[in-house]
Amino acid sequence: MKIGDTGVMSEEPSASPTSRDLDRHTAIVRAAPGDAAVIVAIVQRPGPEARESVVESMLDPEDGLVGDDWRARGSRSRPDGSADPDAQLTLMSTRVLAAIEPDPERWPLAGDQLFVDLDLGVDNLPPGTRLHVGEAEVEVTPKPHTGCAKFAARFGSDALRWISTPEGRDLRMRGVYVRVVRGGRVRVGDVVRKA
């Protein structure tokens, strides 16, 4: 995928290598700020495999990130196929993304909505932690966010192995799920703070 003039991404073959020494980046990920981190990017997913980078959007308790297809897409893990409220929105570390993909134009392929320079680890953000995100407030959910075949195809099988180690899971290198508890506007450059 690449971002075109419209800001909407379209699928392109992955150029990611299959073997890198990603473990050397773990200390950098671990050193991320524990609070008062900046939103580096906001990505809406308006449809299957589509990504749109925006400079601002709205977070809504019912719809998640306005303009994203979270609600319409639903969830295969729920008996009725409805959207999972514990997987409403995802935050991903820019430090992890920089390690697995040096080209920020490809970061939206991760499928997460908010890219932040923040320690997303379980110790720093246990389930139930609330964060002020721009004008909105979100709460960390207990649902684990794990990698998949699409993630490996886009960023390399070594990237999937790295984020899937016990340490990678503890640091939530794949990202963290949150749900919106108070709606409001969010912008690139806004600060994310613990409530």
N, C-alpha and C positions, 0 to 999 in steps of 0.2 A: 504494500500500500504506500501511497505517497499523498501528500497534501497538494491538491491542485489549487487553481486560482479561487475556487469557491470555498476552500477550506475543508471540503469533503474528501475523505480518503477513499481510494479504490485499491483493490487487491493487486499486488505485484509479488512475484516470487521472492522468498527470503534470501538475503545475501549473507545471513549470519554464518559464521564458521561453526564447525562441529566440535572443536576442542580448544579450550582456552584455560588458563590458570585463573579461575574466578575467585578462588579462595583468598588470594591476596587482597581482594576488595572487601572482605568481611569486616576488617577493623575499621574501614572507612564508613561502612554502613552502620556499624555499632556506635560510631562517634557522632551520629546525627543529633541535632538538638532534641531535647526531651520536651520542649514547650516553645511557644512563640516562633513557629516555623512559617515559612511563606508558601502560598499556593503558587506553584510555578506554571501550571497549565490546567485547563479545564477542557474535558473532551465529552461531547455528547455522542451517543450512538443512536442516530435516528432510525436505523433499520439494521437488518442482518448484515454483518461485515462492514457497515458504514461507520465512519468516524468523522466528527466535525469539531475542530478546535475552535473555541470561542474565548473571548476575553472576559465575558461575564455571563452569568445565568442566574436562575432562581432555584433554590432548594425548597421542596414542598413536602410536607409530611405524608401526603397521599400518593404523590407521583415521583418522589425522589428528585432527580435532576430534571427540571423541565426541559423538554426537547429530547430526552433520552427514551429509549423504547423498553425500559425495565418492566413497566407494568404490562405492556402489550405482549412482550416476549414470554412472560410467565416463567414457570420453573418445572422442569421434569421431576424434581424431587418432591413436589407437593401432590397429594392425591388428586386434587381438582385442577392441577395445572396452573393455578394462579401464581402471581409473582410472590416471591418469598420476601417478607418484610425484613428478615434478618440479612438479606443480601441486596438491600435497596441501593446502596451506593458504595463505591470502593475508593479507598485512598491507597496510592502506591508511592513508594520512596523513589525520589529522583536519583538517589545514590545507587540503588539497585539498578535502575534503568540505565544510568550512565555506564555501569560496569558491563551490562549485557548487550547494550546497543549504543555505540558512540554517536550515532546520528539522531538527534532529538526529533527530527521530522518523522521518525519511525516509532517513537514512543507511544503514540495513540493506539498502535496495534495491540498493546497490552490489554486493551478493553476496559481499563479503569477510567473513572471519571475525574478524579482530582489527583494531581501529581504534586507531592509535597516533599520538602526537605525536613523530615520529622522522624524521630525514632518511633517506629510503629510496633516495636516489640511488646510481647505479652507483659513483661515487667513494667514497662512504661505506660502502656494503655490496656489494662485488664478490662475484660467485658464489663460494661456498665459505665465506663469512663465517658464523660461528656466533654465535647469540644465545641468551642465557639469557632465557627467557620464563616468569616465575613459577618453578615447580619444574621446568619442562621445558627442553629445548634444541632449537633448530631450526637448519637450515642453509639459506642463500640458494641457490636453484637458478639455473641459467643461462636457464631458460625465460622469455621476455618475457611480461608480462601486458599485454594490449592491450584497448582499448575495443571495443564492438560496438554493433549497432543497438539492443539492449535498453538499454544504458547511455545512448545518445543519447535514446531515448524517455523514460527516467526523469529525466534530468538536463539535457537540452537538447543540440542538435547543436553549439552553441558550446562546451559542456563537452567533448564528444568531440574537437572540433578542438583545443582548448587542451591537453588531455592527450596528444594525438597529435603535437604539434610535436616537432622534434628535441630541444629543451630539455625538453619534457614527458616524453619517453621517457628522457632522460638522468637526470631527477629521479625517474623511475618514479612519475609522478603517478597512474597507474592502479593502482599498488600493486606489490608484489613477491611472487613465489612463494617459499615455503620448504617444506622437508620436516622432519618431526619425527625427530630422531636420539635423543632421550631423552625418554621420556614423563614426565608429571607434571601436577599441578593448576595451572591458571591462573585468576586472578581479576581483575576490574576493579580498577584501582588498583595492580596489580603493576607492577614496573619491568622494562623490557626493557633488557638490557645486552649489550654485545659480550663474547663468551667469551674 
